[in-house]
Amino acid sequence: MASLIESCWLYLITHFSDFQLACLGSFFLHESIFFLSGIPFIYLERAGWLKKYKIQMKNNTPASQEKCIIRLLLYHFGVNLPVMVASYPVFRHMGMQSSLPFPSWNVILTQITFYFILEDFIFYWGHRILHTKWLYKHVHSVHHEYATPFGLTSEYAHPAEILFLGFATIIGPAITGPHLLTLWLWMVLRVLETVEAHCGYHFPWSLSNFLPLYGGADFHDYHHRLLYTKSGNYSSTFTYMDWVFGTDKGYRKLQALKNAGVENGGKQM
């Protein structure tokens, strides 16, 4: 398996320049993972499949879903791609490379863990700032047009917000200069995480059922369905920042009421 991956990688670095791989390759990878993981939730919602796992009973109209996809394509080509191109010199200056051999898995996993922790910390504070009155009205309200989120709404936002919160995603790799493979793995995991957080479904196999500090869809869905001044749950991936700063109190009270209801229902049966 390792030799197959190395052979494929050798083909890439032989036929494409570092710039092409880091910019165009990263963009193609992002678009592929994002839309392939997000679009199925549109069809789940439209068909009504797995409805018992849907967090909110309200559905988005096909027109609103199509609007989201069109805007996303405009934002991705008009904002994300230029940012990838513009940030390439920074990544190169900090030591990013694509050559073989690959770094060890210890290095890769350590860096990605660092990226998740750093991103979550910066995202939390940036997100809280976006929920101040003026910034919410003029910037962040675009993202909250969808009170009932679905996977693709994870990246539906005002261009200014894409740049502002996107900083949290790229700052870790920018300061560590990782191997391109590490950067791509981080991108894939981050995209899958944010799509899952916005998917609108809480499944028995959802990661939040197994990882105590992981937020997931139920945690973030609460944020979308409340008024901006009272929402809380500002973190992107984990829950500890909201717990430490007390911005998850409403969510925890709701969970306690739900759990109490389940227990009382079980006793009555």
Accessible surface in RSA format (square Angstrom, percent):
REM  Atomic radii and reference values for relative SASA: ProtOr
REM  Chains: A
REM  Algorithm: Lee & Richards
REM  Probe-radius: 1.40
REM  Slices: 20
REM RES _ NUM      All-atoms   Total-Side   Main-Chain    Non-polar    All polar
REM                ABS   REL    ABS   REL    ABS   REL    ABS   REL    ABS   REL
RES MET A   1   170.92  88.5 127.70  84.5  43.22 102.9 113.03  96.1  57.90  76.7
RES ALA A   2    71.51  65.7  63.39  97.8   8.12  18.5  67.10  94.5   4.40  11.7
RES SER A   3    81.27  68.7  74.74  99.8   6.53  15.0  50.09 106.7  31.19  43.7
RES LEU A   4   108.90  60.6 105.28  75.3   3.62   9.1 108.90  76.5   0.00   0.0
RES ILE A   5    69.77  39.7  67.07  50.0   2.70   6.5  69.20  49.8   0.57   1.5
RES GLU A   6    73.46  42.2  72.70  55.0   0.76   1.8   9.66  18.7  63.80  52.1
RES SER A   7    67.56  57.1  56.21  75.0  11.35  26.1  31.15  66.3  36.41  51.0
RES CYS A   8    71.23  53.9  64.18  71.6   7.05  16.6  28.90  73.2  42.33  45.6
RES TRP A   9    11.31   4.5  10.61   5.1   0.70   1.7  10.95   5.8   0.37   0.6
RES LEU A  10    95.81  53.4  95.81  68.5   0.00   0.0  95.81  67.3   0.00   0.0
RES TYR A  11   124.16  58.0 119.06  67.7   5.10  13.3  84.08  63.2  40.08  49.4
RES LEU A  12    50.46  28.1  50.46  36.1   0.00   0.0  50.46  35.4   0.00   0.0
RES ILE A  13    45.98  26.2  23.94  17.8  22.04  53.1  24.36  17.5  21.62  58.7
RES THR A  14    95.26  67.7  62.64  63.5  32.61  77.7  59.29  79.6  35.97  54.4
RES HIS A  15   105.89  57.9  75.05  52.2  30.83  78.9  57.47  59.2  48.41  56.3
RES PHE A  16    89.48  44.8  81.32  50.4   8.16  21.2  84.80  51.4   4.68  13.4
RES SER A  17    58.12  49.1  44.20  59.0  13.92  32.1  50.62 107.8   7.50  10.5
RES ASP A  18    45.47  31.8  39.92  39.7   5.54  13.1  12.16  28.6  33.31  33.2
RES PHE A  19    83.99  42.0  83.00  51.4   1.00   2.6  83.00  50.3   1.00   2.9
RES GLN A  20    74.47  41.6  72.54  53.0   1.93   4.6  11.89  25.3  62.58  47.5
RES LEU A  21     8.01   4.5   7.85   5.6   0.16   0.4   8.01   5.6   0.00   0.0
RES ALA A  22    11.09  10.2   3.70   5.7   7.39  16.8   3.70   5.2   7.39  19.6
RES CYS A  23     1.27   1.0   1.27   1.4   0.00   0.0   0.00   0.0   1.27   1.4
RES LEU A  24    94.54  52.7  90.25  64.6   4.29  10.8  91.09  64.0   3.45   9.3
RES GLY A  25    18.69  23.1   0.00   N/A  18.69  23.1  16.22  44.5   2.47   5.5
RES SER A  26     2.32   2.0   2.32   3.1   0.00   0.0   2.32   4.9   0.00   0.0
RES PHE A  27    16.97   8.5  16.97  10.5   0.00   0.0  16.97  10.3   0.00   0.0
RES PHE A  28   148.96  74.5 147.46  91.3   1.50   3.9 148.96  90.3   0.00   0.0
RES LEU A  29    40.70  22.7  40.52  29.0   0.18   0.5  40.70  28.6   0.00   0.0
RES HIS A  30    13.96   7.6  13.61   9.5   0.35   0.9  10.20  10.5   3.76   4.4
RES GLU A  31    22.35  12.8  20.84  15.8   1.51   3.6  19.77  38.2   2.58   2.1
RES SER A  32    31.56  26.7  22.91  30.6   8.66  19.9  23.90  50.9   7.66  10.7
RES ILE A  33    41.86  23.8  40.92  30.5   0.94   2.3  41.61  30.0   0.25   0.7
RES PHE A  34     0.00   0.0   0.00   0.0   0.00   0.0   0.00   0.0   0.00   0.0
RES PHE A  35    26.71  13.4  26.71  16.5   0.00   0.0  26.71  16.2   0.00   0.0
RES LEU A  36   134.07  74.7 121.10  86.6  12.98  32.6 122.90  86.3  11.17  30.1
RES SER A  37    25.64  21.7  13.83  18.5  11.81  27.2  22.72  48.4   2.92   4.1
RES GLY A  38     0.00   0.0   0.00   N/A   0.00   0.0   0.00   0.0   0.00   0.0
RES ILE A  39    59.91  34.1  59.91  44.6   0.00   0.0  59.91  43.1   0.00   0.0
RES PRO A  40    66.31  48.3  59.74  54.5   6.57  23.9  64.85  53.5   1.45   9.0
RES PHE A  41    31.96  16.0  31.43  19.5   0.53   1.4  31.43  19.1   0.53   1.5
RES ILE A  42     4.90   2.8   4.90   3.6   0.00   0.0   4.90   3.5   0.00   0.0
RES TYR A  43   124.40  58.1 123.57  70.3   0.83   2.2  77.91  58.5  46.49  57.3
RES LEU A  44    28.89  16.1  28.56  20.4   0.33   0.8  28.56  20.1   0.33   0.9
RES GLU A  45     7.25   4.2   3.57   2.7   3.69   8.8   1.98   3.8   5.27   4.3
RES ARG A  46   107.39  45.1  68.06  34.7  39.33  93.6  38.94  53.2  68.45  41.5
RES ALA A  47    51.76  47.6  16.45  25.4  35.31  80.3  27.72  39.0  24.04  63.7
RES GLY A  48    35.08  43.3   0.00   N/A  35.08  43.3  20.40  56.0  14.68  32.9
RES TRP A  49   160.99  64.6 157.15  76.1   3.84   9.0 136.89  73.0  24.09  39.1
RES LEU A  50    76.66  42.7  62.99  45.1  13.67  34.4  67.81  47.6   8.86  23.8
RES LYS A  51   108.63  53.0 104.18  63.9   4.45  10.6  49.50  44.6  59.13  63.0
RES LYS A  52   169.99  82.9 128.80  79.0  41.19  98.1  87.40  78.7  82.59  88.0
RES TYR A  53    47.43  22.1  42.88  24.4   4.55  11.8  24.52  18.4  22.91  28.2
RES LYS A  54    13.47   6.6   5.12   3.1   8.34  19.9   4.15   3.7   9.32   9.9
RES ILE A  55    37.91  21.6   7.44   5.5  30.48  73.5  14.25  10.3  23.66  64.2
RES GLN A  56    28.28  15.8  23.69  17.3   4.59  10.9  14.00  29.8  14.28  10.8
RES MET A  57   119.89  62.1 103.89  68.8  16.00  38.1  84.31  71.7  35.58  47.1
RES LYS A  58   135.50  66.1 122.86  75.4  12.63  30.1  85.38  76.8  50.12  53.4
RES ASN A  59    69.89  48.2  52.30  50.5  17.58  42.3  18.17  43.7  51.71  50.0
RES ASN A  60    21.28  14.7   9.96   9.6  11.31  27.2   4.11   9.9  17.17  16.6
RES THR A  61    81.22  57.8  77.44  78.5   3.77   9.0  73.58  98.8   7.64  11.6
RES PRO A  62    71.79  52.3  71.79  65.4   0.00   0.0  71.79  59.3   0.00   0.0
RES ALA A  63    71.73  66.0  61.51  94.9  10.22  23.2  64.53  90.9   7.20  19.1
RES SER A  64    30.01  25.4  25.94  34.6   4.07   9.4  29.21  62.2   0.80   1.1
RES GLN A  65     0.23   0.1   0.23   0.2   0.00   0.0   0.15   0.3   0.08   0.1
RES GLU A  66    89.28  51.3  88.29  66.8   0.99   2.3  31.19  60.3  58.09  47.4
RES LYS A  67    80.89  39.5  75.31  46.2   5.59  13.3  46.74  42.1  34.16  36.4
RES CYS A  68     0.00   0.0   0.00   0.0   0.00   0.0   0.00   0.0   0.00   0.0
RES ILE A  69    45.59  25.9  45.59  34.0   0.00   0.0  45.59  32.8   0.00   0.0
RES ILE A  70   106.51  60.6 106.01  79.0   0.51   1.2 106.35  76.6   0.17   0.5
RES ARG A  71    85.25  35.8  85.25  43.5   0.00   0.0  10.37  14.2  74.89  45.4
RES LEU A  72     0.00   0.0   0.00   0.0   0.00   0.0   0.00   0.0   0.00   0.0
RES LEU A  73    75.98  42.3  74.94  53.6   1.04   2.6  74.94  52.6   1.04   2.8
RES LEU A  74   115.24  64.2 107.55  76.9   7.69  19.3 108.92  76.5   6.31  17.0
RES TYR A  75    28.35  13.2  27.85  15.8   0.50   1.3  18.15  13.6  10.19  12.6
RES HIS A  76     1.05   0.6   1.05   0.7   0.00   0.0   1.05   1.1   0.00   0.0
RES PHE A  77   116.28  58.2 105.25  65.2  11.03  28.7 105.42  63.9  10.86  31.1
RES GLY A  78    50.34  62.1   0.00   N/A  50.34  62.1  29.37  80.6  20.97  47.0
RES VAL A  79    21.92  14.4  19.27  17.4   2.65   6.4  21.83  19.0   0.09   0.3
RES ASN A  80    25.56  17.6  20.65  20.0   4.91  11.8   8.70  20.9  16.86  16.3
RES LEU A  81    36.81  20.5  36.81  26.3   0.00   0.0  36.81  25.8   0.00   0.0
RES PRO A  82    63.81  46.5  54.60  49.8   9.20  33.5  61.02  50.4   2.78  17.3
RES VAL A  83    48.04  31.6  45.99  41.6   2.06   5.0  47.85  41.6   0.19   0.5
RES MET A  84    36.13  18.7  30.47  20.2   5.66  13.5  32.95  28.0   3.18   4.2
RES VAL A  85    59.19  39.0  55.71  50.4   3.49   8.4  55.71  48.4   3.49   9.5
RES ALA A  86    74.12  68.1  50.63  78.1  23.48  53.4  60.24  84.8  13.88  36.8
RES SER A  87    20.35  17.2  16.78  22.4   3.57   8.2  14.15  30.1   6.20   8.7
RES TYR A  88    34.71  16.2  32.26  18.4   2.46   6.4  26.08  19.6   8.63  10.6
RES PRO A  89    80.19  58.4  71.74  65.4   8.44  30.7  76.31  63.0   3.88  24.1
RES VAL A  90    77.51  51.0  74.12  67.1   3.39   8.2  77.38  67.2   0.13   0.4
RES PHE A  91    13.68   6.8  13.68   8.5   0.00   0.0  13.68   8.3   0.00   0.0
RES ARG A  92   101.76  42.7  86.97  44.3  14.79  35.2  17.95  24.5  83.82  50.8
RES HIS A  93   157.23  85.9 125.96  87.6  31.26  80.0  83.77  86.3  73.46  85.5
RES MET A  94    81.13  42.0  62.59  41.4  18.54  44.1  45.51  38.7  35.62  47.2
RES GLY A  95    41.19  50.8   0.00   N/A  41.19  50.8  30.99  85.1  10.20  22.8
RES MET A  96     8.57   4.4   5.16   3.4   3.40   8.1   4.92   4.2   3.64   4.8
RES GLN A  97    95.10  53.2  93.84  68.6   1.26   3.0  21.00  44.7  74.10  56.2
RES SER A  98     7.59   6.4   6.33   8.4   1.26   2.9   2.65   5.6   4.94   6.9
RES SER A  99    54.86  46.4  52.02  69.4   2.84   6.5  40.22  85.7  14.64  20.5
RES LEU A 100    55.56  30.9  33.17  23.7  22.39  56.3  33.62  23.6  21.94  59.0
RES PRO A 101   116.63  85.0 105.25  95.9  11.38  41.4 107.19  88.5   9.45  58.7
RES PHE A 102    40.28  20.2  23.15  14.3  17.13  44.6  23.17  14.0  17.12  49.0
RES PRO A 103    36.65  26.7  17.89  16.3  18.76  68.2  30.44  25.1   6.21  38.6
RES SER A 104    62.54  52.8  45.78  61.1  16.76  38.6  51.51 109.7  11.03  15.5
RES TRP A 105   154.03  61.8 150.50  72.8   3.53   8.3 120.01  64.0  34.01  55.2
RES ASN A 106   117.09  80.7 113.00 109.2   4.10   9.9  24.47  58.9  92.62  89.5
RES VAL A 107    68.35  45.0  64.47  58.4   3.88   9.3  68.35  59.4   0.00   0.0
RES ILE A 108     1.91   1.1   1.91   1.4   0.00   0.0   1.91   1.4   0.00   0.0
RES LEU A 109   104.32  58.1 103.55  74.1   0.77   1.9 103.79  72.9   0.53   1.4
RES THR A 110    92.46  65.8  85.61  86.8   6.85  16.3  66.71  89.6  25.75  38.9
RES GLN A 111    36.14  20.2  34.76  25.4   1.39   3.3  13.11  27.9  23.04  17.5
RES ILE A 112    10.43   5.9  10.43   7.8   0.00   0.0  10.43   7.5   0.00   0.0
RES THR A 113    74.81  53.2  71.91  72.9   2.90   6.9  50.24  67.5  24.57  37.1
RES PHE A 114    80.31  40.2  76.91  47.6   3.39   8.8  79.91  48.4   0.40   1.1
RES TYR A 115     1.59   0.7   0.36   0.2   1.23   3.2   0.72   0.5   0.86   1.1
RES PHE A 116    31.10  15.6  31.10  19.3   0.00   0.0  31.10  18.9   0.00   0.0
RES ILE A 117    86.44  49.2  86.44  64.4   0.00   0.0  86.44  62.2   0.00   0.0
RES LEU A 118    37.43  20.8  34.95  25.0   2.48   6.2  37.32  26.2   0.11   0.3
RES GLU A 119     0.54   0.3   0.27   0.2   0.28   0.7   0.23   0.4   0.32   0.3
RES ASP A 120     0.00   0.0   0.00   0.0   0.00   0.0   0.00   0.0   0.00   0.0
RES PHE A 121   101.21  50.6 101.21  62.7   0.00   0.0 101.21  61.4   0.00   0.0
RES ILE A 122    43.75  24.9  40.49  30.2   3.26   7.9  42.96  30.9   0.79   2.1
RES PHE A 123    26.51  13.3  26.51  16.4   0.00   0.0  26.51  16.1   0.00   0.0
RES TYR A 124     0.00   0.0   0.00   0.0   0.00   0.0   0.00   0.0   0.00   0.0
RES TRP A 125    87.02  34.9  87.02  42.1   0.00   0.0  84.12  44.9   2.90   4.7
RES GLY A 126     7.23   8.9   0.00   N/A   7.23   8.9   6.17  16.9   1.06   2.4
RES HIS A 127     2.86   1.6   2.86   2.0   0.00   0.0   2.45   2.5   0.40   0.5
RES ARG A 128    82.55  34.7  75.22  38.3   7.34  17.5   8.56  11.7  73.99  44.8
RES ILE A 129    82.46  46.9  81.53  60.7   0.93   2.3  82.46  59.4   0.00   0.0
RES LEU A 130     3.55   2.0   3.55   2.5   0.00   0.0   3.55   2.5   0.00   0.0
RES HIS A 131    13.71   7.5   3.56   2.5  10.15  26.0   4.58   4.7   9.13  10.6
RES THR A 132    72.52  51.6  66.32  67.2   6.20  14.8  67.41  90.5   5.11   7.7
RES LYS A 133   157.93  77.0 150.69  92.5   7.24  17.2  93.73  84.4  64.20  68.4
RES TRP A 134   161.09  64.6 155.82  75.4   5.27  12.4 139.17  74.2  21.92  35.6
RES LEU A 135    48.54  27.0  48.54  34.7   0.00   0.0  48.54  34.1   0.00   0.0
RES TYR A 136    37.58  17.5  37.58  21.4   0.00   0.0  18.64  14.0  18.94  23.3
RES LYS A 137   144.65  70.6 127.65  78.3  16.99  40.5  75.92  68.3  68.73  73.2
RES HIS A 138    85.39  46.7  67.12  46.7  18.26  46.7  44.68  46.0  40.71  47.4
RES VAL A 139    14.89   9.8  14.89  13.5   0.00   0.0  14.89  12.9   0.00   0.0
RES HIS A 140     1.34   0.7   1.34   0.9   0.00   0.0   1.34   1.4   0.00   0.0
RES SER A 141    35.58  30.1  31.99  42.7   3.58   8.3  20.56  43.8  15.02  21.0
RES VAL A 142    27.10  17.8  26.59  24.1   0.51   1.2  27.10  23.5   0.00   0.0
RES HIS A 143    11.40   6.2  11.38   7.9   0.02   0.1   6.00   6.2   5.40   6.3
RES HIS A 144    21.08  11.5   5.64   3.9  15.44  39.5   3.48   3.6  17.60  20.5
RES GLU A 145    87.70  50.4  50.87  38.5  36.83  87.7  38.05  73.6  49.65  40.5
RES TYR A 146    10.01   4.7   8.44   4.8   1.57   4.1   9.52   7.2   0.50   0.6
RES ALA A 147    43.10  39.6  39.79  61.4   3.30   7.5  39.79  56.0   3.30   8.8
RES THR A 148     3.48   2.5   2.13   2.2   1.36   3.2   1.78   2.4   1.71   2.6
RES PRO A 149     1.12   0.8   0.18   0.2   0.94   3.4   0.18   0.1   0.94   5.8
RES PHE A 150     1.11   0.6   1.11   0.7   0.00   0.0   1.11   0.7   0.00   0.0
RES GLY A 151     0.00   0.0   0.00   N/A   0.00   0.0   0.00   0.0   0.00   0.0
RES LEU A 152     0.00   0.0   0.00   0.0   0.00   0.0   0.00   0.0   0.00   0.0
RES THR A 153     0.02   0.0   0.01   0.0   0.01   0.0   0.01   0.0   0.01   0.0
RES SER A 154    15.66  13.2   0.00   0.0  15.66  36.1   0.00   0.0  15.66  21.9
RES GLU A 155    34.91  20.0  28.38  21.5   6.53  15.5  24.90  48.2  10.01   8.2
RES TYR A 156     0.02   0.0   0.02   0.0   0.00   0.0   0.02   0.0   0.00   0.0
RES ALA A 157     7.17   6.6   7.17  11.1   0.00   0.0   7.17  10.1   0.00   0.0
RES HIS A 158    55.97  30.6  55.71  38.7   0.26   0.7  32.19  33.2  23.78  27.7
RES PRO A 159    49.06  35.8  49.06  44.7   0.00   0.0  49.06  40.5   0.00   0.0
RES ALA A 160    44.17  40.6  36.12  55.7   8.04  18.3  40.59  57.2   3.58   9.5
RES GLU A 161     8.76   5.0   8.49   6.4   0.27   0.6   1.97   3.8   6.79   5.5
RES ILE A 162    33.66  19.2  24.45  18.2   9.20  22.2  31.25  22.5   2.40   6.5
RES LEU A 163    98.82  55.0  85.15  60.9  13.68  34.4  88.23  62.0  10.59  28.5
RES PHE A 164    90.28  45.2  78.80  48.8  11.48  29.9  85.43  51.8   4.85  13.9
RES LEU A 165    17.78   9.9  15.30  10.9   2.48   6.2  15.88  11.2   1.90   5.1
RES GLY A 166    27.15  33.5   0.00   N/A  27.15  33.5  25.87  71.0   1.28   2.9
RES PHE A 167   102.52  51.3 100.20  62.1   2.31   6.0 101.44  61.5   1.08   3.1
RES ALA A 168     1.60   1.5   0.19   0.3   1.41   3.2   0.19   0.3   1.41   3.7
RES THR A 169    37.07  26.4  36.09  36.6   0.98   2.3  26.66  35.8  10.41  15.7
RES ILE A 170    61.17  34.8  60.37  45.0   0.79   1.9  61.17  44.0   0.00   0.0
RES ILE A 171    32.39  18.4  32.06  23.9   0.33   0.8  32.39  23.3   0.00   0.0
RES GLY A 172     1.65   2.0   0.00   N/A   1.65   2.0   1.00   2.7   0.65   1.5
RES PRO A 173     0.65   0.5   0.65   0.6   0.00   0.0   0.65   0.5   0.00   0.0
RES ALA A 174    12.12  11.1  11.17  17.2   0.95   2.2  11.20  15.8   0.92   2.4
RES ILE A 175    83.47  47.5  66.70  49.7  16.77  40.4  66.74  48.1  16.74  45.4
RES THR A 176    48.20  34.3  24.56  24.9  23.64  56.3  30.81  41.4  17.39  26.3
RES GLY A 177    12.34  15.2   0.00   N/A  12.34  15.2   0.00   0.0  12.34  27.6
RES PRO A 178     1.75   1.3   0.00   0.0   1.75   6.3   1.75   1.4   0.00   0.0
RES HIS A 179    12.25   6.7   6.02   4.2   6.23  15.9   6.02   6.2   6.23   7.2
RES LEU A 180     1.36   0.8   1.36   1.0   0.00   0.0   1.36   1.0   0.00   0.0
RES LEU A 181    25.34  14.1  25.34  18.1   0.00   0.0  25.34  17.8   0.00   0.0
RES THR A 182     0.01   0.0   0.01   0.0   0.00   0.0   0.00   0.0   0.01   0.0
RES LEU A 183    20.19  11.2  20.19  14.4   0.00   0.0  20.19  14.2   0.00   0.0
RES TRP A 184    33.60  13.5  33.51  16.2   0.09   0.2  33.60  17.9   0.00   0.0
RES LEU A 185    53.41  29.7  53.40  38.2   0.02   0.0  53.40  37.5   0.02   0.0
RES TRP A 186     3.93   1.6   3.93   1.9   0.00   0.0   3.25   1.7   0.68   1.1
RES MET A 187    25.27  13.1  23.26  15.4   2.00   4.8  25.27  21.5   0.00   0.0
RES VAL A 188    31.82  20.9  31.43  28.5   0.40   1.0  31.82  27.7   0.00   0.0
RES LEU A 189    77.41  43.1  74.69  53.4   2.72   6.8  74.78  52.5   2.63   7.1
RES ARG A 190    24.15  10.1  24.15  12.3   0.00   0.0   9.78  13.4  14.37   8.7
RES VAL A 191     6.36   4.2   6.13   5.5   0.23   0.6   6.36   5.5   0.00   0.0
RES LEU A 192    77.16  43.0  72.66  52.0   4.50  11.3  73.07  51.3   4.09  11.0
RES GLU A 193    11.36   6.5   6.83   5.2   4.53  10.8  10.79  20.9   0.57   0.5
RES THR A 194    16.80  12.0  16.12  16.3   0.69   1.6   7.82  10.5   8.98  13.6
RES VAL A 195     3.08   2.0   3.08   2.8   0.00   0.0   3.08   2.7   0.00   0.0
RES GLU A 196    38.64  22.2  37.52  28.4   1.12   2.7  37.34  72.2   1.30   1.1
RES ALA A 197     4.53   4.2   3.93   6.1   0.60   1.4   3.93   5.5   0.60   1.6
RES HIS A 198    11.19   6.1  11.05   7.7   0.14   0.3  10.94  11.3   0.24   0.3
RES CYS A 199     2.54   1.9   1.13   1.3   1.40   3.3   0.00   0.0   2.54   2.7
RES GLY A 200     2.94   3.6   0.00   N/A   2.94   3.6   2.28   6.3   0.66   1.5
RES TYR A 201     3.13   1.5   2.98   1.7   0.14   0.4   1.65   1.2   1.47   1.8
RES HIS A 202    59.97  32.8  53.60  37.3   6.37  16.3  40.80  42.0  19.17  22.3
RES PHE A 203    17.55   8.8  17.05  10.6   0.50   1.3  17.52  10.6   0.03   0.1
RES PRO A 204    72.69  53.0  55.20  50.3  17.49  63.6  64.03  52.9   8.66  53.8
RES TRP A 205   152.62  61.2 138.95  67.3  13.67  32.1 122.91  65.5  29.71  48.2
RES SER A 206     5.99   5.1   0.81   1.1   5.18  11.9   5.45  11.6   0.54   0.8
RES LEU A 207    91.96  51.2  90.33  64.6   1.63   4.1  90.33  63.4   1.63   4.4
RES SER A 208    30.44  25.7  10.11  13.5  20.33  46.8   9.98  21.2  20.46  28.7
RES ASN A 209    71.80  49.5  35.52  34.3  36.28  87.3  20.37  49.0  51.43  49.7
RES PHE A 210   132.20  66.1 105.36  65.3  26.84  69.8 111.43  67.6  20.77  59.4
RES LEU A 211    86.89  48.4  86.46  61.9   0.43   1.1  86.60  60.8   0.29   0.8
RES PRO A 212   125.44  91.4  92.12  84.0  33.33 121.1 103.94  85.8  21.50 133.6
RES LEU A 213   100.02  55.7  99.03  70.8   0.99   2.5  99.03  69.5   0.99   2.7
RES TYR A 214    18.57   8.7  12.42   7.1   6.15  16.0  10.49   7.9   8.08  10.0
RES GLY A 215     6.69   8.2   0.00   N/A   6.69   8.2   2.51   6.9   4.17   9.3
RES GLY A 216     2.67   3.3   0.00   N/A   2.67   3.3   0.00   0.0   2.67   6.0
RES ALA A 217     0.40   0.4   0.09   0.1   0.31   0.7   0.09   0.1   0.31   0.8
RES ASP A 218    19.05  13.3  18.98  18.9   0.07   0.2   6.50  15.3  12.56  12.5
RES PHE A 219     8.38   4.2   8.31   5.1   0.07   0.2   8.31   5.0   0.07   0.2
RES HIS A 220    11.22   6.1  11.22   7.8   0.00   0.0   9.27   9.6   1.95   2.3
RES ASP A 221     1.27   0.9   1.27   1.3   0.00   0.0   0.45   1.1   0.82   0.8
RES TYR A 222    14.26   6.7  14.26   8.1   0.00   0.0   5.94   4.5   8.32  10.3
RES HIS A 223     0.08   0.0   0.08   0.1   0.00   0.0   0.08   0.1   0.00   0.0
RES HIS A 224     5.50   3.0   0.00   0.0   5.50  14.1   0.00   0.0   5.50   6.4
RES ARG A 225    74.93  31.5  45.23  23.1  29.70  70.7  28.06  38.4  46.87  28.4
RES LEU A 226    57.34  31.9  43.73  31.3  13.61  34.2  48.81  34.3   8.53  22.9
RES LEU A 227   127.54  71.0 121.48  86.9   6.06  15.2 123.81  87.0   3.73  10.0
RES TYR A 228    52.92  24.7  49.50  28.2   3.42   8.9  38.19  28.7  14.73  18.2
RES THR A 229    86.87  61.8  55.21  56.0  31.65  75.4  50.15  67.4  36.72  55.5
RES LYS A 230   148.89  72.6 127.51  78.2  21.38  50.9  84.49  76.1  64.40  68.6
RES SER A 231     1.18   1.0   0.00   0.0   1.18   2.7   0.00   0.0   1.18   1.7
RES GLY A 232     7.78   9.6   0.00   N/A   7.78   9.6   6.40  17.6   1.39   3.1
RES ASN A 233     0.01   0.0   0.01   0.0   0.00   0.0   0.00   0.0   0.01   0.0
RES TYR A 234    20.54   9.6  20.54  11.7   0.00   0.0   2.51   1.9  18.03  22.2
RES SER A 235     2.18   1.8   0.00   0.0   2.18   5.0   0.00   0.0   2.18   3.1
RES SER A 236    15.94  13.5   1.84   2.5  14.10  32.5   6.10  13.0   9.85  13.8
RES THR A 237     3.95   2.8   3.13   3.2   0.82   2.0   3.74   5.0   0.22   0.3
RES PHE A 238    42.19  21.1  41.49  25.7   0.70   1.8  41.49  25.2   0.70   2.0
RES THR A 239    26.14  18.6  26.14  26.5   0.00   0.0  16.83  22.6   9.30  14.1
RES TYR A 240    62.91  29.4  61.39  34.9   1.52   4.0  57.64  43.3   5.27   6.5
RES MET A 241    11.17   5.8  11.17   7.4   0.00   0.0   0.09   0.1  11.08  14.7
RES ASP A 242     0.00   0.0   0.00   0.0   0.00   0.0   0.00   0.0   0.00   0.0
RES TRP A 243   158.12  63.5 148.84  72.0   9.27  21.8 126.30  67.3  31.81  51.6
RES VAL A 244    89.16  58.7  59.53  53.9  29.63  71.4  63.41  55.1  25.76  69.9
RES PHE A 245    91.59  45.8  66.12  41.0  25.46  66.3  72.79  44.1  18.80  53.8
RES GLY A 246    25.14  31.0   0.00   N/A  25.14  31.0  10.79  29.6  14.35  32.1
RES THR A 247    23.67  16.8  13.88  14.1   9.79  23.3  20.53  27.6   3.14   4.7
RES ASP A 248     6.54   4.6   5.72   5.7   0.82   1.9   0.82   1.9   5.72   5.7
RES LYS A 249   120.35  58.7 117.63  72.2   2.72   6.5  61.49  55.3  58.86  62.7
RES GLY A 250    35.02  43.2   0.00   N/A  35.02  43.2  22.96  63.0  12.06  27.0
RES TYR A 251    28.32  13.2  28.16  16.0   0.16   0.4  15.55  11.7  12.77  15.7
RES ARG A 252   104.12  43.7  98.65  50.3   5.48  13.0  45.33  61.9  58.80  35.6
RES LYS A 253   142.73  69.6 137.58  84.4   5.15  12.3  86.26  77.6  56.47  60.1
RES LEU A 254    53.78  30.0  52.05  37.2   1.73   4.3  53.23  37.4   0.55   1.5
RES GLN A 255    49.04  27.4  49.04  35.8   0.00   0.0  16.28  34.7  32.75  24.8
RES ALA A 256    59.17  54.4  49.14  75.8  10.04  22.8  54.69  77.0   4.48  11.9
RES LEU A 257   127.65  71.1 119.04  85.2   8.61  21.6 119.54  84.0   8.11  21.8
RES LYS A 258    93.77  45.7  83.85  51.4   9.92  23.6  70.36  63.3  23.41  24.9
RES ASN A 259    83.78  57.8  82.29  79.5   1.49   3.6  17.89  43.1  65.89  63.7
RES ALA A 260    44.84  41.2  40.74  62.9   4.10   9.3  44.18  62.2   0.67   1.8
RES GLY A 261    41.94  51.7   0.00   N/A  41.94  51.7  32.41  88.9   9.53  21.3
RES VAL A 262   113.09  74.4 102.50  92.8  10.59  25.5 109.00  94.7   4.08  11.1
RES GLU A 263   107.57  61.8  98.99  74.9   8.58  20.4  35.94  69.5  71.63  58.5
RES ASN A 264    79.03  54.5  77.61  75.0   1.42   3.4  16.84  40.5  62.19  60.1
RES GLY A 265    29.70  36.6   0.00   N/A  29.70  36.6  28.27  77.6   1.42   3.2
RES GLY A 266    46.34  57.1   0.00   N/A  46.34  57.1  29.91  82.1  16.43  36.8
RES LYS A 267   169.92  82.9 135.25  83.0  34.67  82.6  93.68  84.3  76.24  81.2
RES GLN A 268   156.88  87.7 118.30  86.5  38.58  91.9  47.06 100.2 109.83  83.3
RES MET A 269   201.83 104.5 135.68  89.8  66.15 157.5 127.36 108.3  74.47  98.7
END  Absolute sums over single chains surface
CHAIN  1 A    13981.8      11908.0       2073.8      10123.7       3858.1
END  Absolute sums over all chains
TOTAL         13981.8      11908.0       2073.8      10123.7       3858.1
